[in-house]
Amino acid sequence: MRPRVGHQHARRPVPTLLRGIYLPRSTDAAAFAMTTYGIPLLVLATTDSEALSGLAFALEWIPRLGAFAFAGALVDRHGTTAVLRYASAARALVVLAAALFLPAQEQGLGATVTVMLLAAFTGILTECSYIAAETAGGVAGRETGDRAHRVQSVLLGIDQVATLAGPALAGVLLQWTGAAGMLTVIALFSLLTSVLAPRQCHRTKPARQPALRGLHTGWSTLRSLPALGWLVTGLTISNLAVGLLQAAAPVIIVKQLGHSTADVGFTWSVAALASLVAVALCRRAIDRFGLWPVGALSASIAATACLAVSFADTYGTYLTLIAVLMAGEGGMTVVLRTLRSRLIPADSFGATLSLTILLLLLPFPLAGVVVATVPPAQLGHVITLCAAVQALGLFTAFARLRTTPGLRASFA
């Protein structure tokens, strides 16, 4: 079977990217989005409790953040193929078990415990599969050399399409087919990811050390890459404002602006579409102008929109500003992905990727705590404060990237 490789050497990269990277990334992203947005909806439908729905969201994200301590190390030790395949298969088994168990339960303690455990287990497994898929994308981008940002743009576009369609698909399936239908589709996407897992050799020599050492490895690598460190710092600060807006959206749209919960989902669908368009534009802009100008412009757009959001007094204005904000975030994400794939060494990519994603996601649980503790009437002031901190953080990060000797070469 292998002699054909020589005859197809020149045409090999195209089917490898499509079949080996883009297809499994698409199915995993679909499962990721449906799980992230669908499980809290399932909890709300099962328990009829907004508080438990919020708790389920926390139960999804807390294990996800904990998974970063070992997921990257698992990828570096066992390879992207094994981790993506087994994590996706395990997720499929978990959601199928819940799909079989829930219809037999009436609303009560049994159903409540089931959906809450489902949130926690799917959170861990989803992050493991995500780290493996992201690492596979990083390997593929690095192999393309100067065209790495094009691969990263496609991968980000896949994520944005999933973010655009996943919540709506989960909601429709839950409404019209019940919990079993939604969970079955999640299981189907998970099984497809397991089958399509890319066959890569990204694996370091087996190291008999605790998986938590992956965080130390990632931290050491990140400290040795100041360009990446400054960018991650700026985006982490920015994500506090973004996370606050995401967590506060139901309160703002439903309670303050007087719109329906459906409009909350519509807002983030429009925002995902705006981010998708920005990703496509940034891919061409980076080819022409380079990484730093595109990143700095994206940061300026995001910071300006975020500062204006707290002053929005109509739903149309709020919707527009959120879309502009997420477009700016999409542009910065392309820059981050490209820089990450260029700079992180192959033998520590998984561990460093895990750490960077962990740092970027840490503000989201904190934002949820802020929304839970701050009175709704004071949310506008808190959002303004966080937006100001976001603007200052992004300005500082990109100023350092512009002026520090030796860093601009990374943005050429």
N, C-alpha and C positions, 0 to 999 in steps of 0.2 A: 504493500500500500504506500510506502514512503517514497519510492523512486519518483513518483509524480511531482514531488516538491520541486525538484530541479527544473522541470519543464514549466512550472507555473510560478517561478520565483518572482517575476516582475509583477504578476497580478495578485499575489498573495495578500498584501495589506488590505485590499478592499473587502473581500469576503471575511477576513479576520476581524476587522472592525465592526462590520455589520452583524455577522453571526456570533462572533465571540465576545463583543463588547456592547454594542448598542441594543441588541435584542434582549439579552438577560438584564441589562440595566433598565430597559423599559418595563419588563414584567416585575422586577423588584421594586421599581419606583411606584408602579401601580399598587402593588401590595402595601408598600410603605404609606402612600397617601390615604388609601382606603382604611388602613388600620389606624393611622393617626387621627383622622377625622371621624371615622365610622364607629370606633369603639366607644367614645364618649356619647355619641348619639344612641348607640345600643344600650348603654347604661341608663340614659335618660328614659328611653322607651321601656326598659325593663323595670326600673325602680320608680319612675316618675318623680325623681328627686334631682333638682338642679345642683344641690350640694354634692350629692354622690357623683354626678356627672363631672363636676369640677375635680373631685377627688380622683376619679378615674383618669382624668387627664394628667394629674400629678403622678399617679401610679404608673402611667405610661412613660413619663419623662424621667422620673427618678431612677428606675432601673436602667433606662437607656444611658443616662449619664454614667451610672456605675459600670455599665458594660464596656465603656471606653477604656477602663483600666486594664482590661485583658483582651479585648477584641483585636486591637492592633498587634499585640504580641502573638496571638493565635494565628493571625494572617502571616506575620513574618516567619513563624515557626512551621506552620503546616501548609501555607500557600493559599492563594485566593480561591482556587477551585474547590478545595475541601471545605473551607469555612463557608463559602457561599452555598455550596450544595447541601451541606448538612443543616445549616441554620435555616435555610428556606424550607427544607423538608420537615424539620421539626416544627416550624411555624404552621405549615399546612396541617400537620397532625393535631396541633393544639386547637386550631380554629375549627377543624372538622369535629373534634371531640366536643367542643362547645356547641357546635351546630346540632349535634345529635342529642346533647343533654338538655339544652334550654327548652325546646318545645315540650318536653315532658314535665317541666317545672312551672308551677304557678308563680305569680309575683310574690316573693317572700324571701326568706333568708337564703334558701338554696340558690335561687336565681341570682340574688345579689352577690353572694360569694363567688359564684361562677363567673360573672362578668367582671368582677374586680380582679380575680385571679387571671382572667383572660387578658385584661389590660396590662398587668405586670409581666406576664410571660411573653406576650407578643412584643412588648417594649424591648425586652432583652434580645430576643431573637431577631427582631427587625434591625436593631443597631448592629448586630454581628454581621448580618447579610449586607447592610449598607456599607460598613467599613470594608468588607471584602470586595464589593462591587466598585467602590470608590478607588480602592487600591488598584484594581484591575484597570480602571480608567486612567489612573496616574501612570501605570506601566505603559499602557498603549500610547498615551500622550508623549511620554519621554522618548519612546521609540520613533516618533515622527519628527523629533528635533525641533526646528524653528516653527513648525506648524502645530505645535502642542496646543496653542490657544484655540485652534479650530476644533480639535477633539474635545477640549474642555467646554467649548461653546455648545457643541452637540449634546454632550452629557448634561450640561445645565439646562439646555432646552428640553431634554427628555424629562428631567425632574420637574420643570415648570409645567409641561403638558400634563404630567401626572397630578401635580398640585391643582391644576385647573379642572381636570376631569374627575379625579379621585373622590373628592368630597361629594360632588353632585351624584356620581354613580353610587356611592355608598348610601346616600340619603334616599335615592330613588329605589334601590333594592330593598332597603330596610322598610320603606313605606309600603311597597307593593308585593314583596315576597317574604317579608319578615326577617328575623335574625338568621334563620337557616340559609336563606338565599344569599344574603350579603356575605356571611361567613364562608359559604361554599365558593363564591367567586374569589374571595381573598385566598382561599386554599388553592384554587386553580392557578392563580398568578404565582403563588409560592412554588407550586410543583413545576410550573414551566421554568421558573428561575433555576430551580435545582437541576432540571434536565439540560438547560442551555448554559449552565455555568461555564465560563471561559476556561480553556485548558492552557493555563500559564504556568511558568516555572518560577514565579516570584516566591522564593522561599530561601531563607538564610539557613546556614547550617544549624541543625537542632541544638538549642541551648537549654540545658537543664537548669532553669532558673525560674523563680516565681513569675507568673504572668504580670503581676503588678510592676515588675521591673520595666515593663514596656513604657510606663509613664516616665520613668527616670530616663530611659533611652530617648524618648521623644523630647523631653525637656532639654536634655543635653544637645540634641540636634538642633532644636529651635534656637537655643542660645547661641549656637555657632553660626546661625543664619540671620543676621540682624535685619536684613530687608524683609524677610518673612515675619520676623518677630514684631516689627513695627506695624506691618499691615494687619496682622492678627490682633494686635492690641487695639488699633483704631476700630476694627470691625467688631470686636468684643464690646467696646464701649457703645458703639452704634446699636448693637443688638439689644441693649437694655431698653432703648427708646422704642425699637421695633417690637420687642416682646411686650412691652407695656401697652402699645397700641393694639396688638393682637389680643391680649388678655382683656383689655378694656372695651373692645369693640362691641360686645353684646350690651354692656351698660350704656355706652355712648349712643349706639344706633337705636336700641329699643327704648331705653328709659329717657334719654335726653332729647333725641331727635324724633321719637315717636314712630319709628318704623318697625317692621316685622322681623322675626328671626330669620326669615328667608332672605331678607336684605343683607343680613350679616354674611351669609354664605355668598351672596352675589357680589358683595364688596371684595372679598378675597379672591373670587374667580376673576373679576376685572383686574385686580392687582396682579394676579398670576399672569394674565394675558399681557399686561403692560410690561412685566418683567421679561416675558418671553420675547417680545418685540425688541426690548433693550438689549437682550443677549445677542440677537441676530445683528443688530446695528453695531454693537461693540466688537463683534468678530471682525467686521470690515474696517472699523475705525482703528483697531489695534494694528492691523496690517499697514495702515497708512501713517498713523501718528505715534504708535508705540503704546506701551502699557501705562506709563505714568500719566500722560495727559488724559487718557480715557478714564483712568482711575480717579484722578483729581476732579474731573468734571462730574463724574458719577457721584462722588462724595458731596460735592457742592449742591447738586440737585437734591440728593436725599436729605441733607441737613436743612436746606431751605424749606422743603415740603414739610418736614417734621415740625419745624418751628411754627409753620402756619396752621397745622392741623388743629391745635388747641383753640384756635380762634374761629374755626368753622362753625357756622350756626345753621347750616342747611345740609341735608343729606347729600345733595348733588356736589356741593363744595367738598364735603368730607370724602366722598367717593373719589373725586378727582385727585385730591391731595394724597390719599392713600395709594392710588395708582401711580402717581408721580414718584412718591417715596419708594415704592417697591421697584420701579424702573431703575432708579438710582442704585438701589441695593443689588439689583441684577447685574448692573455694569461692574460694580465693585467685586461681586462674586466671581465673574469671569477673570478679572485681574488676579484675585486670590488663587483660583484654581490653576491658572497658567503659571504663576510664580511658584506655587507649591510643586507642580509637576516638574519644573525646571531645576529647582534647587535642592529638594530633599534627596539624599542618597538612596539608592535602591535597597540597600541592606537594612535600612531603618525606616523605610517609607511608611509601612503600616503603623508602627508605633508613633511616629511623628504626626501622621495624618490623624490618628485617634486623638492625640493631645490637642491639635489645633481645632478639631471639631468640638471636643469637650470644652475648650475655652470659649469657643463661639456660642455654644449652647447654654453655658452656665447662667447667663443673664435671664433666660426664659423662665425657669422656676422662680427666680427672684422677682421677676415682673409679676408673676401670678400672686405671690405673697403680697406685693404692694397693692395690687387691685383688691385683694381680699381684706386688707386692713385699712385702706384709706377710704373715707366716706366718699360716695359718688360725687357729691358737690365739690370736692377738692381735687378730683382727678385731673381737671383741666390745668390746675397749677402744677401738679406733679408732672404731667406730660410736658409742659413748657420747660420745667427745670431739666428733665431728662433730655429734651431736645437741645437745650443749650449745652449740656454736657456732651452730647453726641457731636455737635458742631465743633466744639473745642477739641475733642478727642480726634476726630477725623482731620481737622486742620493740622494738629500737632504731628500726627502720624505721617501725613503726606508731605509736610514741610521737612521732616527729618529724612524721609525717603528721597527728597529732592536735593538736600544740601549735604548729607553725610557722604564723605568721600568713599568711593568704592561701591556704593549702593546703586547708583544710577545705571551702571552697566547691566544690572539685572532687569532693568525696565526698558532696555533698548529694543 
